[in-house]
Amino acid sequence: MCTCASHPVEPPAGHPAGHPASEASDTDLRTGRRTVLRAAVLGGGAAALAGLATPAAQAAPGGRQPGHRGTELVLLGTAGGPPPLAARTGIASALVVNGRTYVIDAGRGAVTQFMRAGLSMPSLTAVFVTHLHADHTVDLFSFPLLSAGVAGKQGFQKPIEVYGPGSAGRLPAGPPAGSHWVDADDPVPGVAGLLRLSNAAFAYSTNGFIAEHMGSDPADYLRIHEIEPPASAGAGPGQTAPRMDPFPVMENDDVKVTAILVPHGPVFPALAYRIETEDGVVVFSGDTARTPNIPRLAAGADILVHEAYHREAVAAIGYPPAVVEHIGAVHTEVGDLGAVGAESDAWHVVISHISPADPNVLSDAAWRKAADMSARKARYRGRITLGNDLDRFLLAKPGKGK
């Protein structure tokens, strides 16, 4: 059901009943060519590569981690923006459902945080990318580059699915005076192009490991799906996030994933994701200005993971006025989160992708005070929690996981 740059595919033999095969694109990272994906995208993932199953994988079919109960949200990293910090790592989250792990965004340190959280790399099933800014993607290719084909808990030996935006089609107006565009053969790649170019950049390293019998082509472990908004939405680089209904991305035995466009300046497509599990619903806003599309997507969610910036603290950093104005135009102010939670009827708003993320600029206590004031102002009856790296939140039906 993925709304992707795609060709329809026929369900492979043995596809589970009730889960139609997706319309998806499988992009060859070595050539950039699109091919028809011949794998059960919606019903259990791509087939294992022949001869690569490990004893651990055999003991835990499908990457399931024995003993796991319920659905768990893990905030791998919570910092907004590219500049590196010691206090927080880059934006990334993981949702563990029935022992399978779904990663949402892959900012700075995502692979390290994945391991620090005690997650098993063989459980990695899919990655969802909200948009292609570097602070959301810098560690994306690190997953297959460092872990693909590796045995044990540090690697995975079955292909993972990657879902993310396709190409914007063109650069925004500009560049600003005194700047210039990056000289590149493809200045507006989608997620497939981003991964193909990353693979090419590391070709010497990969080929060296292959020659030493220590590695394989990371492209063999990726199934990439570029998400295209439905044509009926009328969206494009000039109208990035019109009012619209959520649209389907994928579905399997663990999760049902839908998405919606959100406004993030000239970035297109910029996506928010809703992930429904048997234990509850978690929504990830991605980077977004205040928009009615989030309450549409997050209606009744158990947890809404939402980005936020603090207006006064950003202004006090000393950025040029144009930068401060831009940040305010493309992000959601923490003082509005209570209203967003109330409009969404979400049970719990978890703040992530915080800006400024440096506690020397704005303390956690000040963030919490601003969030509490936001809730009171909007008469929001749910909870608002400031997220921190490696925070965990358990969703479970009564009698399960508790």
N, C-alpha and C positions, 0 to 999 in steps of 0.2 A: 504493500500500500504506500510505498515511499513515493512522494512527489519529487522525482529525481530526473536529471538529464538521463534519459533511459530508453531502453527497448523493453517491451514486455517479455517476460521469460515464462516458460512452461514449468509447472511444479516438477521437481525431480522425483525420481522413484522413491517411494517411502515418505513423501512429505506428509506431515501430520494433518489429519482431517481438520477442517475448520480454520486453517491458517493458509490462505492463498499465498503463492509465491509473489514476491514484490516486483514492481517495475523499477529496476535499478540499473545503474551503470557501473561496470567494472572497468576501471581505467588501467591500462598497462603502463606501469611506471617507467619501463625501459624505453618505450616508444612514444608514449603519450596517446596511443590509439585507444578508442573506446571499443570494448567488446561486450557481448552479451554475457551476463553473469549466469553461469550454470551451477548455482548452489542454492541451498535452502536458506535464503536470507531470513525469512520470517519464522522458520520452524526448526531452529536448533543450530543455525550457523553453518559455515562452510565445512566441508568434509576435511578430516585430518589429512595431512600430507602422508603419503604411504611410507611406512617404515620408520616414522619419527616418534611414535608413541613411547612414552617413558613409563616406568613402573608407577610413578606418582600419578600420571595422567590416567593410567588404567585403573588405579584405585579410586579415583575421583572422576567418573565420567563427566564429560562436558565442562571440566574445570570446576566442578562443585567442591566447595571446601567442607569436609565432613564436620557435622556437629553444628553447622550454622543454622540459626532459626530466625525467622523474621526478615525484615528489610532494614538495612543500616545505611545511613548517610554519613560519609566521612568527608570533612572539609580538609582536603590535602593542603591547599594554600589559599590565602584570603586577601592578599595585597592587590590593590588596583594600580594599574599603570606599569610601564616598563622599568623605571629605575629600580635597581636591586636594593634590598634592605636585609639586614641581619634579623630583624624582629619578625618578619613575615615573609613567606615565600609567595610565588606567583599564583594567580588564580587557577584553581583546579579542584574538582570534587569527584568523589567516587560514590556510587550507589551499589551496594552489594545486595543482590536479590537471589535467594535460594543458592547462595554460594558462588554465583556468577557476578563478576564485577563490571560495571558500566562507568566509564570515566567521562566527565563533562568538562571540557576545556583542559588544556595541557600547558599551563604557564610555567614560569621559571621554577625548576626544582620538582616538577610533577613526578618524575620517575623515582627520585630519591624519597619523596614524601610517600609515594605508593608503598615503597618497601618499609619505611619507618612506621607506617600505619599497620604493618603486619599483614598486608594483603599479599596473596599468592599470585604471582604473575601468570601462572597457568589459568587462573580464574578470569583473566581479562578477556572480555567477550566483545565489547564495542566501545568506541570513543565517539562522542558527540561534540562538535565544535560549533560554538555560537557565532563567531565571526573571525576574521582572519588577521586581526591586529596581533602583533608579535607577543604581547603579554598574555595572550590566550593560546598561542600556538608554538612558542619557542621550544617546548619540550615534546611536541607532537611526534616528530620523527625519531626522537630519542627512544621511544618505546620499541619500535621494530629494529632500529639501528643497534641497540644495546642488548635486546632480549630475544629477538626472533630466532627460533631454532635452538635456544639455550635450554639445557636440561635443568630440572629441579625448580625450586620456587623462584629463581631469578629470571626465568625465561618462559616463553610460550612456544609450543610446537604446532599449534593450529592457527590458521589465519584469523585475524580479528577484523571486525567490520568498522569502517570509519565513515561517519555521516557528517557532512558539513556543507557550507555554502559553495555554490558554483561561482564562476567569474562574474564580476560586476559588469563586464562588457566594455567599460571605458573608464578612464581616469576622471576624477572630479575636475571642475573648473579650476584653473590655476596654472602653475604653482604660484604661491605668494611671491611678492617682489623680493628679490635677493636669494631665492631658493631655486632649485632645479629638480626635475624628476630623476629618479634612479634610472641609469641606462641599463635596460634589460630587454631581452628578446620577447619576454611576456611580462609586461608591467602590471597586469591585472589577473594573475592566476587564481583559479578556484582552489579548493582544498586538494583536488587531484593534482593540479599543476604544482602546488606547493610541495607535495610529497614527492612528485617525480623529480623536481629540481633539487630537492634535498638529497634524494638518493644519488643523483648525478654528482652533487658536490662531494659526497663521501665515497665515490666510486673507487678511488685509489686504496682507501682503507679497507673497504669491503673486499675488493679483489685480492688485496694482500692476505687477508684472513682466509679467503677461499683457497688461495694457493698453499696456505699453511695448514689446510684441513681443519680450520678453526671457525669457519663461518659460512654463511650463505647469503643470497640476495634478499634483503629485507622486503623487496617488492613481492616476493612469493608468499608473504604472510599478511598481506593487506588486501581487503576487499573494500573499495572506495565507492561511496555513493554521494554524488553531488545533488544537494537538495534544491529544487526549483519551486518557488511559490506558485500556487495555481494561477493560471492566466486570468481567471475571473477576478482576482484581487486588484488587477490593474497596477501592480507595483513595478518599479524600475528605479534606475539611478536618480531620476528626477522626482520620484514619489516613493520613498523607501519603505514606508510603513503605514499604508492606508488602513482605515478601520476594516477589519476582516474577521473571518471565523478561523479557528485553528484548523490545520490540515494534517493528515496522517503522514508519518515518517516511516515507522516500522512497527511490527508486532511479532512477538514470539510467546513461548510458554511462560516467560518471566514478566514481560513488560509490554505495555502499549505506549508508544511514543507519538505525541503530536507536537506541532510547532506553530509558531506565529511570528510574523515580522515585527521588529521593534525599531524605533528611531534612534540611530546612533550617528548623527551628523551625516556625512556623505557616504558612510559605509553601507554597502549593499551586496548581498543580503546580510542583515544582522538578525539573528534568530533567538527566540526563547523556546525552551523545551518543557513539555509536561510529560512526566513519566508515571504511568499508573501501574501499580503492583497489587497483588492480592492483599497486601498489608496496609496500603494507603497510597497517597499521591504526593509526589514531590515535583515542584516546578522550579526551573532555573531561569532567571530573567535575562541572563547575559548582560551586556552593557546597553543601557537604554535611558533615554529621557523619559519623563512621566508620559504615560500613554494609556488609553483605554484598552489597548490590546492585551496588556498584562492581566487585568481583572477578567477578561474574557477567557484567557488561557488558564488562569489560576483559580477559577471558580471552585470553592469548596476544598481547596488543597489542604492537606495535612501540614505540609511545610512548603513555604515559598522562600527560596534562597534568592535574595534580591541585592543588587549592588547599591551603593550609596556613596555620596560625597558630602563633605561638611563645608558649607559655603564660606563661613568666616575663617575657618582654618586654612582652606585653600587660598583665600585672598591674602592671608597673613604670611604665606610662604615667601612672597616676593616675586611671583610670576608676573610677566607683563600683563597689562589689563586685557589684551586680546586673548591671551591664554586662559585667564580666569573666566572671561565671558564664554569662551568655547567650552570649557569644562562644565559650566552651568547649563549650557544648551544641549549637551549630549549625555548627561547623567541625571540621576534622581537624587534630590537633596534629602538628607536624612530626616528632615522635618516633615517630609511628605510620606514617609513609609507607613505611618499609622493609617493614613487615608488609603494608601494602596492596599494594606491588609484588610481594612474594613470593606473596601469596594470589592475585593476578591473573596471575602468571607473565608479567608484562610485562617487556619487554627494557629499557625506559628510562622512568624517572619524571622528568618535567619539572615543577618547582614553579612555579606561577603563582598569581595572586590571593593574594599574600603579605601577611600582616598580623602585626605592623606593617610597613608598606612604607617607612617613613622610615629611611634608613641612619644617621641620627643617633641613632635609638632602638636599632636592631640592625643591625650591619654585615653586608655580604654574607659576610664571612669567618665570622661567627658563625652565619649561616644554613647555610653549607656544613658547618660543624663539626657542627651539630645533625642535618643530613641524613645525614652520614657515620655518625654514631653510631647513627642509626635503622637504617641498612642493616646495620651490624655486629650490632646487637641482634637483628634479625630474620633474620640470615644470608641476606640478600637478595643474590643474585649479579648482579643487573642494575645499571644505572647510575642514580644520582639526581643531577640537575642543577638548580641554582638558575637559573630563567629570569630574563632581563632584557629590557627593551624592545628590540624589533627583532632579538632572537636568531633564527637560522634553523637549521632541521634538515632535512636532505635524506633522503628515503626513496627508494630505487631498487633495482630488481632488478639482479643482477650483469650488468655490461655496459651498463647503462642509467643515464644521469645521472652517471656517475663517470668 
